[in-house]
Amino acid sequence: MARILVAYATKHHSTAEIAQAIADELRSRGHDADCLDVHDAHARGYDAVVLGSAVYMGRWRREARRFLSHESDILALTPFWVFSTGPVGEPKSAPDEDEKWLEPEAVIAQAEALNVREHVVFGGRMPRDPHGFIESSMARNTPEEFQDLRDWEQIRAWAAKIAAQL
Ligand SMILES: Cc1cc2nc3c(=O)[nH]c(=O)nc-3n(C[C@H](O)[C@H](O)[C@H](O)COP(=O)(O)O)c2cc1C
């Protein structure tokens, strides 16, 4: 059994729910998982770390970037995995062009330099409580069927793969 930290950075909670599903799957496979807001998380003392952030305007949340930098010494010595929560709305016909909007390049380069085991992108959910004009118009203009693109089967399968490697 491994002791695993699942740390998340969120604005509208959809990333927190993904992190919770990952932690639940890890626990169901016999591991001990703590699921924490990255503000309250430290990598020290864990056998493995899963770090996830929502992506806004092509960037990870500041607190997740900070965690990656501040905890880099420990992460370099600890198996760790990364996910980004992002895409919502109608799937694009040429998703490759948008790669840097899905996974911020600099963050992924930093994680790779620390030997991240894997980094993945999960579909996100439009804010249910949009703040300001941009969020409100994005939410209003997204058809209901594309508001929540989180694929729980995909998320749990990813966590199961992590569980098997520990
Ligand atoms: C103003 C705004 C900007 C966004 N920018 C991006 C982006 O650059 N890339 C992306 O993949 N998703 C983007 N999204 C989608 C969010 O990442 C998605 O809604 C995610 O699930 C939010 O996570 P949270 O609920 O944990 O905050 C954006 C959403 C909003 C409302």
The ligand as a Tripos MOL2 file, in Angstrom:
@<TRIPOS>MOLECULE
LIG
   31    33     1     0     0
SMALL
NO_CHARGES

@<TRIPOS>ATOM
      1 C1        -12.6690   32.1830  -18.8760 C.3       1 LIG1
      2 C2        -12.3070   30.7390  -19.1520 C.ar      1 LIG1
      3 C3        -11.1010   30.4390  -19.7700 C.ar      1 LIG1
      4 C4        -10.7560   29.1040  -20.0380 C.ar      1 LIG1
      5 N1         -9.5650   28.8280  -20.6610 N.ar      1 LIG1
      6 C5         -9.2520   27.5390  -20.9630 C.ar      1 LIG1
      7 C6         -8.0420   27.2200  -21.6370 C.ar      1 LIG1
      8 O1         -7.2160   28.0640  -21.9430 O.2       1 LIG1
      9 N2         -7.7980   25.9320  -21.9310 N.ar      1 LIG1
     10 C7         -8.6710   24.9370  -21.6040 C.ar      1 LIG1
     11 O2         -8.4080   23.7910  -21.9450 O.2       1 LIG1
     12 N3         -9.8170   25.1990  -20.9310 N.ar      1 LIG1
     13 C8        -10.1230   26.4790  -20.6120 C.ar      1 LIG1
     14 N4        -11.2890   26.7580  -19.9410 N.ar      1 LIG1
     15 C9        -12.1520   25.6640  -19.4710 C.3       1 LIG1
     16 C10       -11.8900   25.3670  -17.9830 C.3       1 LIG1
     17 O3        -10.5810   24.8860  -17.8240 O.3       1 LIG1
     18 C11       -12.9010   24.3510  -17.4800 C.3       1 LIG1
     19 O4        -14.1170   25.0360  -17.3100 O.3       1 LIG1
     20 C12       -12.4700   23.6590  -16.1980 C.3       1 LIG1
     21 O5        -13.2960   22.5520  -15.9610 O.3       1 LIG1
     22 C13       -12.4860   24.6090  -15.0270 C.3       1 LIG1
     23 O6        -12.0090   23.9440  -13.8890 O.3       1 LIG1
     24 P1        -12.4750   24.3130  -12.4090 P.3       1 LIG1
     25 O7        -13.9720   24.1120  -12.3450 O.co2     1 LIG1
     26 O8        -11.7560   23.3260  -11.5560 O.co2     1 LIG1
     27 O9        -12.0770   25.7160  -12.1290 O.co2     1 LIG1
     28 C14       -11.6460   28.0680  -19.6640 C.ar      1 LIG1
     29 C15       -12.8590   28.3830  -19.0230 C.ar      1 LIG1
     30 C16       -13.1940   29.6910  -18.7710 C.ar      1 LIG1
     31 C17       -14.5040   29.9820  -18.0750 C.3       1 LIG1
@<TRIPOS>BOND
     1     1     2 1
     2     2     3 ar
     3     2    30 ar
     4     3     4 ar
     5     4     5 ar
     6     4    28 ar
     7     5     6 ar
     8     6     7 ar
     9     6    13 1
    10     7     8 2
    11     7     9 ar
    12     9    10 ar
    13    10    11 2
    14    10    12 ar
    15    12    13 ar
    16    13    14 ar
    17    14    15 1
    18    14    28 ar
    19    15    16 1
    20    16    17 1
    21    16    18 1
    22    18    19 1
    23    18    20 1
    24    20    21 1
    25    20    22 1
    26    22    23 1
    27    23    24 1
    28    24    25 2
    29    24    26 1
    30    24    27 1
    31    28    29 ar
    32    29    30 ar
    33    30    31 1
@<TRIPOS>SUBSTRUCTURE
     1 LIG1         1 GROUP 0 **** ****
